[in-house]
Amino acid sequence: MKNIIILTGSGISAESGLKTFRSEDGLWLNHRVEDVCTVEAFEKNPVYVNSFYNELRPIMMQASPNMGHQSITTLQEKLPDININVVTQNVDLLHEKAGNKNIYHIHGRIDECVCTNCGHVIKTLGDVESDEICPQCQVSGMLKPNIVFFGEMPKYMNEVDKMLLNCDMFIAIGTSGIVYPAAGFVRMAKYAGAKTYLFNLDPCNNSNMFDQEILGKASQTFPKFAEHLIAELSK
């Protein structure tokens, strides 16, 4: 066992009090996803979109990691000779707060904005104003949250593809199996010969691709799995 990939979705963050990306009524925090998470929405009304993320940012920044996040840190610390990479669809920083390493935010981060003119990424814990000047190119009115909107390519895809083709174990936690390309990661991992595990409240859309499906709260089920895995791989 040399390489483990852990894919996380909004389900793991939900246990820390953060609402999942898309609820049953199709809304995200009482907003239509199409109004706050698309390229077209930002181009049409950047003030409205930035205002939404300005309100969301402190909520996400105040959240605390749960045992699901913390168990990943335990795995990485107890199994130092194994490459354990975290690929997350979440834009919150709960993995960082829990002390996880090797984190790939494929959908961006809530604590960053990006200039749509020059591509410069800026760390920000405060509000992003639509008339702000980019410190890199000095153009105003071009800053957007560094969140991957529908219509944009996820980040780190080259790195993730290489990891998937070399992984021995693939673990998905709190993901719906709906949003691509992440929903296709398990297929690539199985192609590479990896053992595949799913930790979720309910069966997901691609449950049949997993060797084992463990249903329940990840904060309760994953720590037990991590404990057994550490014991097995430490022999």
Residue frames as a rotation matrix with the C-alpha (Angstrom) as fourth column:
MET 1
0.578 0.816 0.000 0.00
0.816 -0.578 0.000 0.00
0.000 0.000 -1.000 0.00
LYS 2
-0.521 -0.853 0.004 1.63
0.850 -0.519 0.084 3.22
-0.069 0.047 0.996 -1.19
ASN 3
-0.973 0.150 0.173 -1.05
-0.087 -0.942 0.325 5.69
0.212 0.301 0.930 -2.26
ILE 4
-0.366 0.901 -0.235 -4.46
0.896 0.272 -0.350 6.53
-0.251 -0.339 -0.907 -0.77
ILE 5
-0.850 0.221 0.478 -6.86
0.026 -0.890 0.456 9.15
0.526 0.400 0.750 -2.12
ILE 6
-0.484 0.744 -0.460 -9.63
0.752 0.086 -0.653 10.53
-0.447 -0.662 -0.601 0.06
LEU 7
-0.718 0.372 0.588 -12.37
0.263 -0.638 0.724 12.38
0.645 0.674 0.360 -1.86
THR 8
-0.635 0.536 -0.556 -14.66
0.615 -0.086 -0.784 14.51
-0.468 -0.840 -0.275 0.28
GLY 9
-0.462 0.596 0.657 -17.94
0.468 -0.465 0.751 16.19
0.753 0.655 -0.064 -0.55
SER 10
-0.358 0.336 0.871 -20.41
-0.497 -0.858 0.127 18.42
0.790 -0.388 0.474 1.25
GLY 11
0.583 0.644 -0.495 -21.66
0.034 0.590 0.807 15.58
0.812 -0.487 0.322 3.46
ILE 12
-0.040 -0.665 -0.746 -18.58
0.898 0.304 -0.319 15.70
0.439 -0.682 0.585 5.66
SER 13
-0.889 -0.266 0.371 -18.96
0.141 -0.933 -0.331 19.47
0.435 -0.242 0.867 6.11
ALA 14
-0.001 0.978 0.207 -22.68
-0.237 -0.201 0.950 19.14
0.972 -0.048 0.232 6.87
GLU 15
0.443 0.124 -0.888 -21.75
0.696 0.577 0.427 17.43
0.565 -0.807 0.170 10.14
SER 16
-0.612 -0.647 -0.456 -19.92
0.790 -0.532 -0.305 20.63
-0.045 -0.547 0.836 11.08
GLY 17
-0.057 0.736 -0.674 -23.08
0.524 -0.553 -0.648 22.68
-0.850 -0.390 -0.354 10.51
LEU 18
-0.641 -0.185 -0.745 -22.47
-0.466 -0.678 0.568 23.77
-0.611 0.711 0.349 6.92
LYS 19
0.400 0.905 0.143 -25.38
-0.365 0.300 -0.881 23.22
-0.841 0.300 0.450 4.57
THR 20
-0.171 -0.420 0.891 -24.86
0.603 0.671 0.432 20.94
-0.779 0.611 0.138 1.59
PHE 21
-0.914 -0.369 -0.168 -24.38
0.110 -0.626 0.772 22.53
-0.390 0.687 0.613 -1.79
ARG 22
-0.651 0.727 -0.217 -27.74
-0.548 -0.252 0.798 21.71
0.525 0.639 0.563 -3.29
SER 23
-0.700 0.477 0.532 -30.74
-0.391 0.367 -0.844 20.81
-0.598 -0.799 -0.071 -1.14
GLU 24
-0.549 0.536 0.642 -33.79
0.640 0.763 -0.090 18.84
-0.538 0.361 -0.761 -2.25
ASP 25
0.547 0.808 -0.220 -35.52
0.488 -0.521 -0.700 22.05
-0.680 0.275 -0.679 -3.35
GLY 26
0.422 -0.449 0.787 -32.58
0.866 -0.058 -0.497 22.95
0.269 0.891 0.365 -5.60
LEU 27
0.835 -0.074 0.545 -31.54
-0.134 -0.988 0.071 25.91
0.534 -0.133 -0.835 -3.47
TRP 28
-0.065 -0.876 -0.479 -28.24
0.813 0.232 -0.534 26.75
0.579 -0.424 0.697 -1.81
LEU 29
-0.700 -0.135 -0.701 -28.77
0.636 -0.565 -0.526 28.88
-0.325 -0.814 0.482 1.32
ASN 30
0.158 0.943 -0.294 -32.12
0.517 -0.333 -0.789 30.03
-0.841 -0.027 -0.540 -0.10
HIS 31
-0.015 -0.208 -0.978 -30.56
-0.702 -0.694 0.158 31.10
-0.712 0.689 -0.135 -3.41
ARG 32
0.967 0.244 0.069 -30.96
-0.100 0.616 -0.781 29.50
-0.233 0.749 0.620 -6.82
VAL 33
0.255 -0.928 0.272 -27.66
0.487 0.366 0.793 27.85
-0.835 -0.070 0.546 -7.66
GLU 34
0.172 -0.129 0.977 -27.94
0.979 -0.084 -0.184 29.33
0.106 0.988 0.111 -11.15
ASP 35
0.855 0.243 0.458 -27.96
0.231 -0.969 0.084 32.84
0.465 0.034 -0.885 -9.64
VAL 36
0.794 -0.532 0.293 -24.84
-0.571 -0.489 0.660 32.53
-0.208 -0.691 -0.692 -7.51
CYS 37
0.100 -0.790 0.605 -22.66
-0.231 0.573 0.786 29.78
-0.968 -0.219 -0.125 -8.95
THR 38
0.516 0.015 0.857 -22.47
0.776 0.415 -0.475 30.22
-0.362 0.910 0.202 -12.71
VAL 39
-0.631 -0.771 0.083 -20.21
0.702 -0.523 0.483 32.23
-0.329 0.363 0.872 -14.98
GLU 40
-0.358 0.574 0.737 -23.29
0.610 -0.454 0.650 33.80
0.707 0.681 -0.187 -16.57
ALA 41
0.662 0.633 -0.401 -24.63
0.696 -0.322 0.641 34.97
0.277 -0.704 -0.654 -13.20
PHE 42
0.104 -0.709 -0.697 -21.32
0.726 -0.425 0.540 36.61
-0.680 -0.562 0.471 -12.30
GLU 43
-0.782 -0.409 0.470 -21.05
0.623 -0.496 0.604 38.36
-0.014 0.766 0.643 -15.66
LYS 44
-0.066 0.871 0.488 -24.63
0.596 -0.357 0.719 39.59
0.800 0.338 -0.495 -15.39
ASN 45
0.718 0.395 0.572 -24.56
-0.223 -0.648 0.728 40.74
0.659 -0.651 -0.377 -11.76
PRO 46
-0.141 -0.883 -0.449 -21.14
0.328 0.386 -0.862 40.56
0.934 -0.269 0.235 -10.07
VAL 47
-0.540 -0.018 0.842 -22.31
-0.649 -0.628 -0.430 42.69
0.536 -0.778 0.327 -7.14
TYR 48
0.508 0.827 0.240 -25.05
-0.827 0.391 0.404 40.18
0.240 -0.404 0.883 -6.27
VAL 49
0.682 -0.295 -0.669 -22.72
0.142 0.951 -0.275 37.17
0.717 0.093 0.691 -6.59
ASN 50
-0.427 -0.899 0.093 -19.94
0.119 -0.158 -0.980 38.77
0.896 -0.408 0.174 -4.54
SER 51
-0.247 0.423 0.872 -22.46
-0.876 -0.481 -0.015 39.76
0.413 -0.768 0.489 -1.88
PHE 52
0.785 0.556 -0.272 -23.61
-0.429 0.806 0.408 36.15
0.446 -0.204 0.872 -1.57
TYR 53
0.371 -0.719 -0.588 -20.07
0.526 0.684 -0.506 34.88
0.766 -0.121 0.632 -0.96
ASN 54
-0.512 -0.493 0.704 -19.31
-0.265 -0.688 -0.675 37.80
0.817 -0.532 0.222 1.36
GLU 55
0.242 0.692 0.680 -22.19
-0.934 -0.023 0.356 36.57
0.262 -0.721 0.641 3.55
LEU 56
0.892 0.124 -0.434 -21.11
-0.108 0.992 0.061 32.93
0.438 -0.008 0.899 3.21
ARG 57
0.081 -0.993 -0.087 -17.44
-0.061 0.082 -0.995 33.50
0.995 0.086 -0.054 4.00
PRO 58
-0.446 -0.310 0.840 -17.72
-0.807 -0.266 -0.527 34.23
0.387 -0.913 -0.132 7.77
ILE 59
0.618 0.707 0.343 -20.16
-0.781 0.601 0.171 31.33
-0.086 -0.374 0.924 8.20
MET 60
0.824 -0.353 -0.443 -17.64
0.084 0.850 -0.521 28.92
0.561 0.392 0.730 6.69
MET 61
-0.121 -0.959 0.258 -14.69
-0.209 -0.229 -0.951 30.47
0.970 -0.169 -0.173 8.48
GLN 62
-0.165 0.119 0.979 -16.35
-0.966 -0.219 -0.136 30.02
0.199 -0.968 0.151 11.88
ALA 63
0.801 0.534 -0.270 -17.15
-0.495 0.845 0.201 26.32
0.336 -0.027 0.942 11.36
SER 64
-0.012 -0.786 0.618 -15.11
-0.917 0.255 0.308 23.70
-0.400 -0.562 -0.724 13.21
PRO 65
-0.392 -0.192 -0.900 -13.92
-0.666 0.733 0.134 20.33
0.634 0.652 -0.416 11.85
ASN 66
0.617 0.619 0.486 -15.49
-0.787 0.503 0.358 17.11
-0.023 -0.603 0.797 13.08
MET 67
0.213 -0.547 0.810 -14.12
-0.404 0.705 0.583 13.65
-0.890 -0.451 -0.070 13.77
GLY 68
0.828 0.087 0.554 -14.35
0.436 0.521 -0.734 12.79
-0.353 0.849 0.394 10.08
HIS 69
0.795 -0.568 0.213 -11.82
-0.257 -0.633 -0.731 15.50
0.550 0.526 -0.649 9.23
GLN 70
0.382 -0.673 0.633 -9.69
-0.917 -0.190 0.352 14.79
-0.116 -0.715 -0.689 12.27
SER 71
0.604 -0.121 0.788 -9.45
-0.057 0.979 0.194 11.08
-0.795 -0.161 0.584 11.49
ILE 72
0.912 -0.337 0.233 -7.80
0.269 0.063 -0.961 11.96
0.309 0.939 0.149 8.18
THR 73
0.431 -0.774 0.463 -5.08
-0.763 -0.587 -0.270 13.76
0.481 -0.237 -0.844 10.12
THR 74
0.397 -0.238 0.886 -4.69
-0.664 0.593 0.456 10.69
-0.634 -0.769 0.078 12.32
LEU 75
0.880 -0.052 0.473 -4.26
0.325 0.791 -0.518 8.49
-0.347 0.609 0.713 9.25
GLN 76
0.757 -0.603 0.252 -1.63
-0.023 -0.410 -0.912 10.80
0.653 0.684 -0.324 7.80
GLU 77
0.300 -0.656 0.693 0.28
-0.925 -0.378 0.042 10.98
0.235 -0.653 -0.720 11.08
LYS 78
0.364 -0.084 0.928 0.11
-0.557 0.779 0.289 7.27
-0.747 -0.621 0.236 11.90
LEU 79
0.586 -0.145 0.797 0.93
0.594 0.746 -0.301 6.11
-0.551 0.650 0.523 8.36
PRO 80
0.419 -0.440 -0.794 3.79
-0.333 -0.888 0.316 8.45
-0.845 0.132 -0.519 7.37
ASP 81
-0.635 -0.742 0.212 5.16
-0.113 0.362 0.925 6.08
-0.764 0.564 -0.314 4.72
ILE 82
-0.265 0.635 0.726 1.91
0.920 0.392 -0.008 6.14
-0.290 0.665 -0.688 2.72
ASN 83
-0.996 -0.003 0.088 0.98
0.038 -0.913 0.407 9.03
0.079 0.408 0.909 0.44
ILE 84
-0.253 0.953 -0.163 -2.48
0.923 0.188 -0.337 10.09
-0.291 -0.236 -0.927 1.63
ASN 85
-0.982 -0.079 0.169 -3.93
0.148 -0.883 0.446 12.87
0.114 0.463 0.879 -0.52
VAL 86
-0.300 0.908 -0.293 -7.18
0.554 -0.084 -0.828 14.70
-0.777 -0.411 -0.478 0.17
VAL 87
-0.920 0.149 0.363 -9.18
0.265 -0.446 0.855 15.78
0.290 0.882 0.371 -2.88
THR 88
-0.511 0.745 -0.429 -12.09
0.567 -0.083 -0.820 17.91
-0.646 -0.662 -0.379 -1.75
GLN 89
-0.301 0.556 0.775 -15.09
0.785 -0.317 0.532 19.37
0.541 0.769 -0.341 -3.52
ASN 90
0.583 0.572 -0.577 -15.63
0.811 -0.447 0.376 21.64
-0.043 -0.687 -0.725 -0.51
VAL 91
0.213 -0.472 0.855 -14.61
0.343 -0.784 -0.518 25.29
0.915 0.403 -0.005 -0.53
ASP 92
0.927 0.099 0.361 -14.47
-0.296 -0.399 0.868 25.54
0.230 -0.912 -0.340 3.27
LEU 93
0.028 -0.999 0.031 -11.23
-0.646 -0.042 -0.762 25.17
0.763 0.002 -0.647 5.24
LEU 94
0.737 0.358 0.573 -12.26
-0.675 0.411 0.613 22.40
-0.016 -0.839 0.545 7.60
HIS 95
0.825 -0.521 -0.219 -9.55
0.435 0.833 -0.343 20.05
0.361 0.187 0.914 6.32
GLU 96
-0.060 -0.873 0.483 -6.92
0.106 -0.487 -0.867 22.70
0.993 0.000 0.122 7.02
LYS 97
0.166 0.193 0.967 -8.36
-0.842 -0.482 0.241 23.42
0.513 -0.854 0.083 10.46
ALA 98
0.951 0.238 0.198 -8.20
-0.306 0.826 0.474 19.71
-0.051 -0.511 0.858 11.29
GLY 99
0.202 -0.966 0.158 -4.53
-0.630 -0.005 0.776 19.58
-0.750 -0.257 -0.610 10.34
ASN 100
0.732 0.082 0.677 -4.92
0.389 0.765 -0.513 17.57
-0.560 0.639 0.528 7.12
LYS 101
-0.237 -0.840 -0.489 -2.02
-0.311 -0.411 0.857 17.71
-0.920 0.355 -0.163 4.66
ASN 102
-0.948 -0.247 0.203 -1.82
0.107 0.354 0.929 17.30
-0.301 0.902 -0.309 0.87
ILE 103
-0.070 0.994 -0.089 -5.20
0.433 -0.050 -0.900 18.98
-0.899 -0.102 -0.427 0.22
TYR 104
-0.950 -0.137 0.279 -6.46
0.308 -0.301 0.902 19.69
-0.040 0.944 0.328 -3.29
HIS 105
-0.253 0.882 -0.398 -9.46
0.085 -0.389 -0.917 22.06
-0.964 -0.266 0.023 -3.42
ILE 106
-0.727 -0.096 0.680 -10.75
0.643 0.253 0.723 21.20
-0.241 0.963 -0.123 -6.88
HIS 107
0.220 0.864 0.453 -13.71
0.899 -0.359 0.249 23.59
0.378 0.353 -0.856 -6.55
GLY 108
-0.068 -0.336 0.939 -11.71
0.075 -0.941 -0.331 26.48
0.995 0.048 0.089 -5.08
ARG 109
-0.491 -0.205 -0.847 -11.50
0.845 0.123 -0.520 28.07
0.211 -0.971 0.113 -1.64
ILE 110
0.570 0.822 0.020 -13.74
0.766 -0.540 0.348 30.49
0.297 -0.183 -0.937 0.21
ASP 111
0.576 -0.403 -0.712 -10.75
0.398 -0.622 0.674 32.47
-0.714 -0.671 -0.198 1.54
GLU 112
-0.617 -0.781 0.093 -9.53
0.444 -0.248 0.861 33.48
-0.650 0.573 0.499 -1.91
CYS 113
0.663 0.694 -0.282 -10.62
0.002 -0.378 -0.926 35.69
-0.749 0.613 -0.252 -4.77
VAL 114
-0.244 -0.724 0.645 -9.22
0.730 0.300 0.614 35.76
-0.638 0.621 0.456 -8.29
CYS 115
-0.207 0.101 -0.973 -8.83
-0.441 -0.898 0.000 38.49
-0.874 0.429 0.230 -10.88
THR 116
0.481 0.480 0.734 -10.70
0.411 0.616 -0.672 37.50
-0.774 0.625 0.099 -14.03
ASN 117
0.902 -0.215 -0.373 -8.42
-0.420 -0.631 -0.652 39.82
-0.095 0.745 -0.660 -16.00
CYS 118
0.128 -0.967 -0.221 -4.96
-0.885 -0.012 -0.465 38.49
0.447 0.255 -0.858 -15.10
GLY 119
0.450 0.125 -0.884 -5.66
0.013 0.989 0.146 35.37
0.893 -0.077 0.444 -13.02
HIS 120
-0.617 -0.722 0.313 -3.96
-0.272 -0.177 -0.946 36.66
0.739 -0.668 -0.087 -9.89
VAL 121
0.254 0.665 -0.702 -5.20
0.504 0.528 0.683 34.89
0.826 -0.527 -0.201 -6.73
ILE 122
-0.437 -0.312 0.844 -5.60
-0.430 -0.751 -0.501 36.92
0.790 -0.582 0.194 -3.56
LYS 123
-0.585 0.220 -0.781 -6.11
0.715 0.595 -0.368 35.67
0.383 -0.773 -0.505 -0.01
THR 124
-0.587 0.428 0.687 -9.06
-0.424 -0.886 0.189 37.36
0.689 -0.180 0.702 1.62
LEU 125
-0.768 0.374 -0.520 -10.92
0.633 0.567 -0.527 36.88
0.098 -0.734 -0.672 4.89
GLY 126
-0.564 0.558 -0.609 -13.04
-0.006 -0.740 -0.672 40.00
-0.826 -0.376 0.421 4.41
ASP 127
0.520 0.849 0.093 -15.54
0.184 -0.005 -0.983 41.15
-0.834 0.528 -0.159 1.83
VAL 128
-0.639 -0.583 0.502 -14.72
0.634 -0.030 0.772 41.23
-0.435 0.812 0.388 -1.88
GLU 129
0.129 0.665 -0.736 -16.07
-0.018 -0.741 -0.672 44.41
-0.992 0.100 -0.083 -3.44
SER 130
0.514 0.190 0.836 -16.91
0.726 0.423 -0.542 44.43
-0.456 0.886 0.080 -7.14
ASP 131
0.951 -0.178 0.254 -15.08
0.016 -0.791 -0.612 47.72
0.310 0.586 -0.749 -7.76
GLU 132
0.661 -0.749 0.039 -11.83
-0.037 0.020 0.999 46.63
-0.749 -0.662 -0.014 -6.08
ILE 133
0.588 -0.584 -0.560 -8.54
-0.790 -0.266 -0.552 47.09
0.173 0.767 -0.618 -7.92
CYS 134
0.923 -0.338 -0.183 -6.43
0.338 0.941 -0.031 44.02
0.183 -0.033 0.983 -8.56
PRO 135
0.686 -0.706 -0.174 -3.00
-0.276 -0.474 0.836 44.53
-0.673 -0.526 -0.520 -6.93
GLN 136
-0.043 -0.718 0.695 -1.34
0.524 0.575 0.628 42.63
-0.850 0.391 0.352 -9.78
CYS 137
-0.383 -0.062 0.921 -2.74
0.921 -0.093 0.377 44.21
0.062 0.994 0.093 -12.97
GLN 138
-0.862 0.018 -0.507 -4.28
0.185 -0.919 -0.347 47.35
-0.472 -0.393 0.789 -11.41
VAL 139
-0.707 0.707 0.034 -7.61
-0.106 -0.154 0.982 46.75
0.699 0.691 0.184 -13.23
SER 140
-0.793 0.473 0.384 -10.74
-0.500 -0.145 -0.854 47.38
-0.348 -0.869 0.351 -11.18
GLY 141
0.065 0.996 -0.060 -14.02
-0.917 0.036 -0.398 45.50
-0.394 0.081 0.915 -11.13
MET 142
0.123 -0.092 -0.988 -12.61
-0.736 0.659 -0.153 42.10
0.666 0.746 0.013 -12.14
LEU 143
-0.831 -0.481 0.278 -12.36
-0.533 0.549 -0.644 40.25
0.157 -0.683 -0.713 -8.82
LYS 144
0.311 0.900 -0.306 -14.56
-0.654 0.437 0.618 37.21
0.690 0.008 0.724 -8.23
PRO 145
0.489 -0.129 0.863 -14.57
-0.717 0.504 0.482 34.55
-0.497 -0.854 0.154 -5.50
ASN 146
-0.462 -0.721 -0.516 -12.02
-0.877 0.457 0.146 31.86
0.130 0.520 -0.844 -6.30
ILE 147
-0.152 0.570 0.807 -14.81
-0.310 0.748 -0.587 29.32
-0.938 -0.340 0.063 -6.52
VAL 148
-0.987 -0.152 0.060 -15.21
-0.003 0.384 0.923 27.02
-0.163 0.911 -0.380 -9.51
PHE 149
-0.212 0.952 -0.220 -18.57
-0.679 -0.306 -0.667 27.98
-0.703 0.008 0.712 -11.00
PHE 150
0.276 0.392 0.877 -20.62
0.497 0.723 -0.480 25.86
-0.822 0.569 0.005 -13.36
GLY 151
0.989 0.020 0.147 -19.03
0.141 -0.422 -0.896 26.56
0.044 0.906 -0.420 -16.73
GLU 152
0.401 -0.908 0.123 -15.49
-0.898 -0.416 -0.141 26.58
0.179 -0.053 -0.982 -15.34
MET 153
0.294 -0.399 -0.869 -12.90
-0.083 0.895 -0.439 23.81
0.952 0.201 0.230 -15.17
PRO 154
0.995 -0.016 -0.100 -12.12
0.102 0.202 0.974 22.28
0.004 -0.979 0.203 -11.76
LYS 155
0.474 -0.872 0.124 -8.62
-0.865 -0.487 -0.120 22.87
0.165 -0.051 -0.985 -10.43
TYR 156
-0.230 -0.776 0.588 -5.69
-0.854 0.451 0.261 20.43
-0.467 -0.442 -0.766 -10.13
MET 157
0.771 0.637 0.006 -7.14
-0.559 0.681 -0.472 17.97
-0.305 0.361 0.881 -12.65
ASN 158
0.395 -0.700 -0.596 -3.73
-0.507 0.375 -0.776 16.95
0.766 0.609 -0.207 -14.01
GLU 159
-0.590 -0.640 0.493 -2.45
-0.741 0.185 -0.646 16.20
0.322 -0.746 -0.583 -10.52
VAL 160
-0.010 0.692 0.722 -5.61
-0.801 0.427 -0.421 14.33
-0.599 -0.582 0.550 -9.54
ASP 161
0.791 0.290 -0.539 -5.57
-0.591 0.593 -0.548 12.21
0.160 0.751 0.640 -12.69
LYS 162
-0.083 -0.916 -0.393 -2.00
-0.518 0.376 -0.768 11.11
0.852 0.139 -0.505 -11.98
MET 163
-0.631 -0.112 0.768 -2.87
-0.770 0.210 -0.603 10.26
-0.094 -0.971 -0.219 -8.38
LEU 164
0.372 0.886 0.275 -5.91
-0.798 0.457 -0.394 8.24
-0.475 -0.073 0.877 -9.43
LEU 165
0.705 -0.128 -0.698 -3.93
-0.499 0.610 -0.616 6.16
0.504 0.782 0.366 -11.88
ASN 166
-0.313 -0.891 -0.328 -1.46
-0.217 0.404 -0.889 5.25
0.925 -0.208 -0.319 -9.14
CYS 167
-0.208 0.254 0.945 -3.72
-0.960 -0.239 -0.147 4.83
0.189 -0.937 0.293 -6.12
ASP 168
-0.866 -0.136 -0.481 -4.09
-0.049 0.981 -0.188 1.62
0.497 -0.140 -0.856 -4.13
MET 169
-0.435 0.766 -0.474 -7.11
0.883 0.261 -0.390 2.75
-0.175 -0.588 -0.790 -2.13
PHE 170
-0.758 0.313 0.573 -9.85
0.024 -0.864 0.504 5.26
0.652 0.395 0.647 -2.94
ILE 171
-0.528 0.567 -0.632 -12.12
0.826 0.168 -0.538 6.53
-0.199 -0.806 -0.558 -0.16
ALA 172
-0.550 0.447 0.705 -15.10
0.141 -0.783 0.606 8.80
0.823 0.433 0.368 -0.81
ILE 173
-0.637 0.307 -0.708 -16.73
0.749 0.028 -0.662 10.59
-0.183 -0.951 -0.247 2.12
GLY 174
-0.126 0.692 -0.710 -19.98
0.394 -0.622 -0.676 12.55
-0.910 -0.366 -0.195 1.98
THR 175
-0.796 -0.174 -0.579 -20.38
-0.422 -0.526 0.738 12.81
-0.433 0.833 0.345 -1.77
SER 176
0.149 0.989 0.000 -23.50
-0.586 0.088 -0.806 12.48
-0.797 0.120 0.592 -3.91
GLY 177
-0.467 -0.381 0.798 -21.85
0.387 0.724 0.571 10.93
-0.795 0.575 -0.191 -6.93
ILE 178
0.588 0.767 0.257 -23.67
0.629 -0.234 -0.741 13.45
-0.508 0.598 -0.620 -9.14
VAL 179
0.833 -0.252 -0.493 -21.19
-0.362 -0.921 -0.140 16.27
-0.419 0.295 -0.859 -9.79
TYR 180
0.631 -0.650 0.422 -18.57
0.773 0.571 -0.277 15.52
-0.061 0.501 0.863 -12.45
PRO 181
0.128 -0.416 -0.900 -15.69
-0.567 0.714 -0.410 15.12
0.814 0.563 -0.145 -12.86
ALA 182
-0.495 -0.415 0.763 -15.44
-0.868 0.201 -0.454 14.05
0.035 -0.887 -0.460 -9.20
ALA 183
0.429 0.762 0.486 -18.21
-0.736 0.606 -0.301 11.46
-0.524 -0.229 0.821 -9.68
GLY 184
0.876 -0.117 -0.469 -15.97
-0.304 0.620 -0.723 9.69
0.375 0.776 0.507 -12.18
PHE 185
0.043 -0.942 0.333 -12.91
-0.960 -0.131 -0.246 9.46
0.275 -0.309 -0.910 -9.92
VAL 186
0.141 0.043 0.989 -13.92
-0.641 0.765 0.058 6.11
-0.754 -0.642 0.135 -8.45
ARG 187
0.964 0.225 0.142 -14.05
-0.031 0.623 -0.781 4.56
-0.264 0.749 0.608 -11.93
MET 188
0.538 -0.837 -0.103 -10.50
-0.504 -0.221 -0.835 5.72
0.676 0.501 -0.540 -12.65
ALA 189
-0.092 -0.569 0.817 -9.34
-0.991 0.133 -0.019 4.38
-0.098 -0.812 -0.576 -9.29
LYS 190
0.518 0.354 0.779 -10.91
-0.331 0.922 -0.198 0.97
-0.788 -0.155 0.595 -9.95
TYR 191
0.956 -0.223 -0.189 -9.24
-0.142 0.209 -0.967 0.93
0.255 0.952 0.169 -13.37
ALA 192
0.113 -0.973 0.203 -5.93
-0.763 -0.215 -0.609 1.37
0.636 -0.086 -0.767 -11.53
GLY 193
-0.114 -0.103 -0.988 -6.80
0.217 0.968 -0.126 -1.61
0.969 -0.229 -0.087 -9.31
ALA 194
-0.794 -0.219 0.567 -7.59
-0.418 -0.479 -0.772 0.34
0.440 -0.850 0.289 -6.16
LYS 195
-0.528 0.671 -0.520 -9.85
0.839 0.510 -0.193 -0.86
0.136 -0.538 -0.832 -3.37
THR 196
-0.673 0.340 0.657 -12.80
-0.052 -0.908 0.416 1.54
0.738 0.245 0.629 -3.18
TYR 197
-0.536 0.460 -0.708 -14.83
0.844 0.265 -0.466 2.60
-0.027 -0.848 -0.530 -0.14
LEU 198
-0.366 0.506 0.781 -17.80
0.100 -0.813 0.573 4.93
0.925 0.288 0.247 0.29
PHE 199
-0.667 0.220 -0.712 -18.82
0.726 -0.021 -0.687 6.62
-0.166 -0.975 -0.146 3.54
ASN 200
-0.817 0.468 0.338 -22.16
-0.174 -0.757 0.630 8.36
0.550 0.456 0.700 3.15
LEU 201
-0.601 0.694 0.398 -25.51
-0.620 -0.091 -0.779 8.90
-0.504 -0.715 0.485 4.84
ASP 202
0.523 0.816 0.244 -27.31
-0.335 0.460 -0.822 7.33
-0.783 0.348 0.515 1.89
PRO 203
0.055 -0.461 0.886 -26.36
0.762 0.592 0.261 5.34
-0.645 0.661 0.384 -1.21
CYS 204
-0.153 -0.159 -0.975 -25.03
-0.349 -0.915 0.204 7.67
-0.924 0.372 0.085 -3.90
ASN 205
0.593 0.518 -0.616 -25.56
-0.704 -0.036 -0.709 7.67
-0.390 0.854 0.343 -7.66
ASN 206
0.287 -0.565 -0.774 -22.48
-0.665 0.465 -0.585 5.55
0.690 0.682 -0.242 -8.36
SER 207
0.348 -0.088 0.933 -22.64
-0.875 0.326 0.357 3.25
-0.336 -0.941 0.036 -5.33
ASN 208
0.972 0.111 0.206 -22.16
-0.042 0.948 -0.316 0.20
-0.230 0.298 0.926 -7.55
MET 209
0.581 -0.813 -0.021 -18.59
-0.159 -0.089 -0.983 1.31
0.798 0.575 -0.181 -8.25
PHE 210
-0.002 -0.583 0.812 -17.51
-0.948 -0.257 -0.187 0.87
0.318 -0.771 -0.553 -4.63
ASP 211
-0.501 -0.276 -0.820 -16.24
-0.087 0.959 -0.270 -2.38
0.861 -0.064 -0.504 -3.16
GLN 212
-0.425 0.360 -0.830 -17.71
0.890 0.334 -0.311 -1.47
0.165 -0.871 -0.462 0.20
GLU 213
-0.246 0.470 0.847 -20.36
-0.003 -0.875 0.485 1.06
0.969 0.117 0.217 1.20
ILE 214
-0.613 0.001 -0.790 -20.57
0.778 0.180 -0.602 2.17
0.141 -0.984 -0.111 4.84
LEU 215
-0.060 0.709 0.702 -23.76
0.317 -0.654 0.687 4.14
0.947 0.264 -0.185 5.54
GLY 216
0.513 0.252 -0.820 -24.16
0.858 -0.135 0.496 6.53
0.015 -0.958 -0.286 8.47
LYS 217
0.980 -0.194 -0.032 -22.56
-0.189 -0.973 0.130 9.70
-0.056 -0.121 -0.991 9.79
ALA 218
0.531 -0.839 -0.115 -18.97
0.186 0.249 -0.951 9.88
0.826 0.484 0.288 8.61
SER 219
0.007 -0.527 0.850 -17.93
-0.774 -0.541 -0.329 11.41
0.633 -0.656 -0.412 11.93
GLN 220
0.380 0.201 0.903 -18.87
-0.806 0.550 0.217 8.07
-0.454 -0.810 0.371 13.51
THR 221
0.954 0.083 0.289 -18.14
0.045 0.911 -0.410 5.50
-0.297 0.404 0.865 10.80
PHE 222
0.716 -0.699 -0.002 -14.88
-0.087 -0.087 -0.992 6.82
0.693 0.710 -0.123 9.32
PRO 223
0.164 -0.704 0.691 -12.90
-0.962 -0.270 -0.048 7.07
0.221 -0.657 -0.721 12.59
LYS 224
0.507 0.070 0.859 -13.55
-0.443 0.876 0.190 3.37
-0.740 -0.477 0.475 13.24
PHE 225
0.965 -0.156 0.211 -12.43
0.261 0.494 -0.829 2.51
0.025 0.855 0.518 9.71
ALA 226
0.529 -0.807 0.261 -9.31
-0.492 -0.543 -0.680 4.66
0.691 0.232 -0.685 10.10
GLU 227
0.252 -0.401 0.881 -8.44
-0.923 0.175 0.344 2.94
-0.291 -0.899 -0.326 13.37
HIS 228
0.695 0.060 0.717 -8.71
0.018 0.995 -0.102 -0.52
-0.719 0.084 0.690 11.76
LEU 229
0.924 -0.350 0.153 -6.75
0.158 -0.014 -0.987 0.61
0.348 0.937 0.042 8.69
ILE 230
0.375 -0.811 0.450 -3.92
-0.835 -0.506 -0.215 1.96
0.401 -0.295 -0.867 10.84
ALA 231
0.294 -0.211 0.932 -3.75
-0.664 0.657 0.358 -1.30
-0.688 -0.724 0.053 12.77
GLU 232
0.846 0.105 0.523 -3.74
0.239 0.802 -0.547 -3.36
-0.477 0.588 0.654 9.57
LEU 233
0.820 -0.511 0.259 -1.12
0.152 -0.241 -0.958 -1.31
0.552 0.825 -0.120 7.70
SER 234
0.436 -0.670 0.601 1.13
-0.862 -0.503 0.065 -0.92
0.259 -0.546 -0.797 10.74
LYS 235
0.893 -0.053 0.446 1.75
-0.154 0.896 0.416 -4.64
-0.422 -0.441 0.792 11.08
